[in-house]
């Protein structure tokens, strides 16, 4: 890769590591004491979407970014933070199993491989069994996007590939469950079939079999970036083979999306909008981080053409320009349920959020690989 210039100076390994450590420090200290970003769900439960010290997808993505950084740098302090999180939460009150809480098992699988701690195995087995056998399915067998307090019957969301499909694939490799991997392969195909737009290659936030439509037909930025992340992650996980027909098909889907992302990247800032194809919607940091990471991941694994490198470099520059002195990534939209129309997405609050921190660290960590 070519070096990215930052403030007229060549970006160094040390600068990248300092920035990533700031992002992680900010991440692990995030909380929501006022409850401004808590969400009341259908059964009356209150979900804390901002705090790192809470078992929800938001902190789950945070842990995943930390694990990726540790795997590259072997920074023991980061590993200790991950272990500490699980030590606390695995021994606490049982957590509701759903699509969004499942992503914690993705990082725990890697943690088990790193530490060999057999105390993690019962959790991995139990959660994997629930995901494979007990998670409700939609018509045609898709993973139903069950969340806290809401079964979302017959609904498929693009978030699912990141939160649960990657998880079941990883559990399949760790637990030697081939059927889990095959299930993951099927879920990718089903989600492509019902969520990817044929005209643009972008992804709708969701699909409902109840009404046979894509809800508000939103090309939501963060939802799209889950796909950009999930595809190269999944192919790396199951063993990338450029001559395999299944994998060629999946990559065709990715490149179709990337062609539109290249078109819609903001020329002035390098960021993407919260509705990818709508310049009247605000510029959004977590989607930008996710797109940048996914492109770099695919490039580093020789999955896509090198002409996408310039898109990733603009994304890296955009992230660095929007991380403050305390390590907070700006312009990150809060947790986003399914919207009935496009205005819903334009009105989502903005704040520093754990997944924004993590996705920025993922992107910078993937770029950091060029120094190793």
Steps between C-alpha positions, in 0.01 A plus 500: 500500500601860454532711811217730594602860567369656821545872555780505242698234685541136411288282725721280715445175685532684830238758405255228401554305821461810714172585329367144532590489869314829551196355323508191722550703818199711412301187411550313827409808702178585320183518709158663487429633852202709389340221300472725195592216266315223680219338305170373639404189306165331443497299824585808708868417552756780488797430273824693550635561151792721596683348795784256441416325826172354370433181303358621169624511141645845559760373748531176304633683198728689737652176629548374146702806403715459810565134418611584145745756636637252753542230236720732296701672775484248790432791735442321832311791657236476229469125552464554875215743438320246284548222756379729777181582309412132456601407856244748624217433257515123466457462877219752531128469430416288193473709183210472257610322184412684183658608173671804651633346821655214304795705370669471841552130419698596190770669708474235772583236237821683418571551869462126559753432224742754647477390863390137487270574793259206506257692718391678181403179320158442665393851401618456142318167471181623664471817294595320179234237562236769558597685183493188286197322645283749689525840329173558312526489123313706245323365198766342275718429803667834566626595846217702652636824642395442861600783733441587866125500559404450135490186287469703177313208342587416140752787479856485367740789572843563354645532853447125545795400282741682731339421832403134464598348166870575546461367852353165399771461235773561757333266750495240226877518462570505874255224593560295186138531395489487121124547505547843660726610215256372240220690674707818482560446128128463442419813702735713290322387183154562647593848617645587161182375335263712707705804605737597219356740246540378144522851355770651723668213684427678829318322782163578649484506879242225510245274333164385635324191372181627664462787254745381235699825498820666622328724759604861428741392222787661687858451385609563859872567531590293806280216381686499171837503673413186695495330160831653392653363820322166514577370151883514513495395867286197416707394200821531704341296775393207285818505291505725196537324165473728197407203278204388713170582329317586822769743603514656155127565526533662843782723376294603199240623748766691694652667194155600378449680830849654493440653159211700646695586814776644286242712320336633818808570717498871581769665288584770755519300821543135398205411726176332397148619577273322746279424198769404252328639190347809664731800535233685702553249784786565742853368458553200728818375667428136583389414147814666367713294738323178406528560126868587535574190706314265270673633191843478664426148625401388152805669345741350755361156418514551123124465465431816298669715239759752619314792343288511817811601697441870437154469656650344814775762523243779489312316774812477719562871456137576585517298821822661616353842432201420720662342808539755779785537750321266742461226241131559426376438147260772389178478298390157624127426490338339802343154496264478205195273490306439180361820352170532316627786283820680409442793734522259793869442426574868450373577851703242694711668772876528469750425776823319580399133506692177576456353154625820338813479714545135415440533128749785477756288682423210264570718198821646643615156617449357152699790359765446768571156348713662232761567771519135608 
